[in-house]
Amino acid sequence: MPYYQTISCQQAWQLIHSRYGCRILDVRDPAEFAEGHIHGAVNIPLHSVPRRAPALFPGRRQPLLVYCGSGARSLPAAQVLSVMGYARIYNLQGGLQYWPYELWQS
């Protein structure tokens, strides 16, 4: 059965800053990513996740936070990652539109 958990911005912040940490995946388009993203995020547009995720995220048991702008793209990405064998996927509820913390620009 596919596994992913939807978490709040506060829970995501705590996960990112926990002693275990997590990898962060932004599934928006590169232009959106450049406008502002969570510090440390890797950008893989949704359509490229199945092809690019294994090389960029080889540890399938490491916590992985997935987000987009509203949650519409991160949810399908979380589902795909789960089917690919990733075991600890966290989908950011509502996406960046509700993220109250600092964003980084590239």
N, C-alpha and C positions, 0 to 999 in steps of 0.2 A: 504494500500500500504506500503510495507517495506520502512523503512527510515534509511539511513546512509549517511554520507557525507565524501568524501575523502579530506584530508587536507595535506598541505605541512609540512615539518619538522619545519619551523619557526612558522606556525600556531599551530602546536602541542605543541611546546615549550611554546608559549604564553598561550595556554589552560591549560597546566600543572601548570604554574606559576601564573595563574590568581587568583583573590581572591576567586573564586568559586572552582577552581581546577577540577580534574577529577580522575576517577579510570583508571588504565592502565592494559591492558590485552595483554600478549605476547603469541601468539598461536604456537610458535615453540616447538620443542622437548626439554626435560629437559637438554640434553647435550649442545644444542645451547644456551639455556637460561643461563647456568652456565658460558659460555665463555664471555658473556657480554649482559647486558640488560639495559633498561631505569630504572633509580632509582624509586623504588616504584611499579614496575610492578609485577603482579601476573602471574604465568606461568600455562596455561592450554593448552595442545596440542590441535590442531584443532579438532581431532576426539572426544575429551572429552568435548568440549564446551557445547553441549546441556545438558549433564548430570551434569556437575560441576558448570556452571555459576550461576544458581539460588541460590546456597548456598553461593558462594563467592561474588556475586554481587546482593544482594537482592533488592537494590533500582533501579528500572527499569527506573526512570526518571533522575538519576544522569548521568552526562556526562561520557562516556566510550570511551577511546582511545584504538583502537585495532591495533596491528602491528605484523609483522613477519620479515623475512629476506629480502624479495623482494616485498611483497604485494600479492603474489600468494596464500597464506593461509589466510591472514587477510581479504581479500575481501569476501571469502565464510563465514568466521566467522562472519563478519559484517552482512551479509545477514541472517544467521541463528539467530543471536541475535535479529535482527529486527523482524523476524517472531515470535520469542519468546516473543515479547512485549517490548523490550528495545527501548526507544524513542529518546535517544540522543547519537548516535553511531558515532564515528569519526575514519575513516580508514586512517592510515598513508601511504601516497602516496610513493611508492617505497620501503617501509620498512626500516630496519636498514642500508641497504647498502648506503643510502644517509644521515643518521643521523650524523650531524656534531658536536654533543654535547657529553659530557662525558657518558661513559657506565660504569655500575657497574658489578662486578663479584661476583659470589657466590660459 
